[in-house]
């Protein structure tokens, strides 16, 4: 594991970090907030960009070889009810990011997000539900379409030009 | 421990406490109060304004804060900017999470008891011009939303995470998407987990 800049870990829950994980917090600190009884599990060879905030009240799982772009937000609880008493906390829904997923900068994963293996999330997208493997998710809320085959040599792959 | 390290430790503590709806200890409340007094000196500020984390304040225009407005600490400082000739008013008991940016070149009005989430951008100025922004009472603006010039958000509405609002959001509705469209809040009641 290597950390550039400040990594802010708080909360009493359990945090599991795999091998060779990179926290690139040179521009802005990275926050890992593990609530009581919660688990954040980060797989091997994951890259996490600066300004990213991962907040678990139940469980957030990140698979191996994922790239999390800078200023992303991953939460498994909204912390406030949409209607009624705003200081009431709704129930948590676990968030899963499978292996080889690339999240663009500023992407937001809300409770219930389950990003399938090999999926790419375009920068600034918002994901609230299950995304099938090998798809391209873009927009607010995210529109899903199949990812072009990796061997097709398509030069217009959106995330290749992003700044992680 | 250095002063910076100590402030940083305090910020974490307050962050956990405020998130869990418990009151921060008196010492930290006092520090937040003093910080707010220093930051908003010269502004028209109500009683008991708290700044638990770093806030960058530009108050060239007319800034009005209601009573018990609070700014939470976090990884990234909050920006409150009111430029010359601008007017920024924030209603009582409204709260701001970390990393937000509120810019008033002409007029930004935020109502009472609003919850402004982390990394929210509210700016009444673009290259195309300026238009006032009005945000009603009891509005919740979630993480990463952008409020553009001319936006009017009605009382009790929710702007969901990452949305971009440039038009009118009726009262008690849920605005989502880019560009945002509004749904009645009654229809989404009971789907709080989403």
Interface residues (C-beta under 8 A of the other chain):
Chain A: X8 X10 X11 X28 X29 X30 X31 X33 X51 X53 X71 X73 X75 X78 X79 X80 X81 X82 X83 X84 X86 X87 X90 X91 X93 X106 X108 X110 X111 X112 X124 X125 X126 X128 X129 X139 X140 X141
Chain B: X12 X15 X16 X19 X21 X74 X75 X76 X99 X115 X118 X119 X138 X140 X142 X143 X144 X158 X160 X161 X162 X163 X164 X174 X176 X177 X178 X185 X186 X188 X189 X191 X192 X193 X194
